[in-house]
Amino acid sequence: MRITAKVDYAVRAAIELARAYPTDDSRPVPLTRQAIAEAQDIPSKFLEHILADLKRSQIVGSVRGADGGYWLYRPPTEITMADIIRAAEGPLADVRGERPDALDYPDDLAALQRAWVAVRANLRAVLEHVTLADLRDGQLIPAVDRLADPDDAWQLH
């Protein structure tokens, strides 16, 4: 899986919005695009397009004006990395633009299709279980955190 700058920036922008999300029942305070860009070192113009994608996917809301900005529509505990990636780039895993389960391979390539489906399942096992709250708080769920423990996980192959 190749993680694009757009995805990295989208997740980082969402984490910044999660940091501003209230812990009580008060309304979220909007953050300006410039404040997010500066906090996360994201080019402001690029961030504008990313925030538009997140808004279209109903992950963030926005308001214009002097007191305007962006906020998370839902609590950070309810938004996963998968949600952000899908909003920014589309499906987590596809093959030539198709879902792995929808590929039409000859019977002698059934194992290849299963391998692609397994790749998607493993991406989901991580990305659908790591929330913005986890990232904001610097704590991954144990099952995901353990995946990064082996030295081999950090080695270039």
URCORFEN-V289222 format. One record per residue. N is the residue number from 1. RES is the residue in one letter. OMEGA is omega in degrees with one decimal (* if undefined). D_FIRST is the distance of its C-alpha to the first C-alpha in whole Angstrom. Layout:
# URCORFEN-V289222
N&RES&OMEGA&D_FIRST, N&RES&OMEGA&D_FIRST
This chain:
# URCORFEN-V289222
1&M&176.5&0, 2&R&179.9&4, 3&I&-176.0&6, 4&T&174.6&9, 5&A&-179.5&13, 6&K&179.3&14, 7&V&179.0&12, 8&D&179.1&13, 9&Y&180.0&16, 10&A&179.2&16, 11&V&-179.9&16, 12&R&177.1&18, 13&A&179.4&21, 14&A&176.2&21, 15&I&179.0&21, 16&E&176.8&24, 17&L&177.6&26, 18&A&178.4&25, 19&R&-179.3&27, 20&A&-177.0&30, 21&Y&-176.5&30, 22&P&177.6&34, 23&T&176.9&34, 24&D&-177.4&37, 25&D&-179.5&38, 26&S&-179.7&39, 27&R&176.8&37, 28&P&176.5&34, 29&V&-179.1&35, 30&P&172.4&33, 31&L&177.6&31, 32&T&176.6&31, 33&R&-179.1&28, 34&Q&179.2&30, 35&A&178.0&30, 36&I&-179.0&26, 37&A&-179.2&26, 38&E&-178.0&28, 39&A&-175.5&27, 40&Q&-179.8&23, 41&D&179.6&24, 42&I&176.2&22, 43&P&-172.8&24, 44&S&-178.6&26, 45&K&177.1&26, 46&F&179.3&22, 47&L&178.6&22, 48&E&-179.8&25, 49&H&178.9&22, 50&I&-179.9&20, 51&L&175.7&23, 52&A&176.8&24, 53&D&179.6&21, 54&L&177.2&21, 55&K&178.0&25, 56&R&179.8&24, 57&S&178.2&22, 58&Q&173.3&25, 59&I&176.9&23, 60&V&171.2&25, 61&G&178.4&29, 62&S&174.3&31, 63&V&179.4&34, 64&R&174.2&36, 65&G&-175.9&39, 66&A&179.6&40, 67&D&-175.1&39, 68&G&178.6&36, 69&G&-175.3&32, 70&Y&176.5&29, 71&W&176.3&29, 72&L&176.7&27, 73&Y&-177.8&28, 74&R&176.8&27, 75&P&179.7&28, 76&P&177.5&25, 77&T&-176.1&25, 78&E&-178.8&24, 79&I&-178.0&21, 80&T&173.7&18, 81&M&179.2&14, 82&A&178.6&13, 83&D&-178.1&16, 84&I&-178.2&15, 85&I&179.5&12, 86&R&179.1&14, 87&A&-175.9&17, 88&A&-170.8&15, 89&E&-176.2&12, 90&G&-174.3&13, 91&P&179.6&12, 92&L&-178.3&9, 93&A&173.2&8, 94&D&178.9&10, 95&V&-177.4&11, 96&R&178.3&13, 97&G&179.2&14, 98&E&174.3&15, 99&R&-179.4&15, 100&P&-179.5&14, 101&D&-178.7&17, 102&A&-179.9&19, 103&L&179.7&18, 104&D&178.6&22, 105&Y&171.3&21, 106&P&-176.5&25, 107&D&-177.9&26, 108&D&176.2&25, 109&L&179.2&21, 110&A&179.8&21, 111&A&177.9&19, 112&L&178.5&16, 113&Q&177.8&16, 114&R&178.2&17, 115&A&177.7&14, 116&W&178.0&11, 117&V&178.4&13, 118&A&176.7&13, 119&V&179.4&9, 120&R&-179.6&10, 121&A&179.6&13, 122&N&173.9&11, 123&L&178.3&9, 124&R&-178.5&12, 125&A&176.5&14, 126&V&-168.0&13, 127&L&178.4&12, 128&E&-178.9&15, 129&H&176.2&18, 130&V&-177.6&17, 131&T&174.7&19, 132&L&177.2&20, 133&A&177.4&24, 134&D&-177.8&22, 135&L&178.6&20, 136&R&-175.5&23, 137&D&177.9&25, 138&G&-177.6&23, 139&Q&175.6&23, 140&L&174.3&20, 141&I&-173.7&21, 142&P&-177.7&22, 143&A&178.7&20, 144&V&-178.8&17, 145&D&179.6&19, 146&R&179.5&20, 147&L&-179.3&16, 148&A&-178.1&16, 149&D&-175.2&20, 150&P&177.6&19, 151&D&-178.6&20, 152&D&179.8&17, 153&A&-175.7&15, 154&W&-177.2&15, 155&Q&174.8&16, 156&L&178.8&14, 157&H&*&14
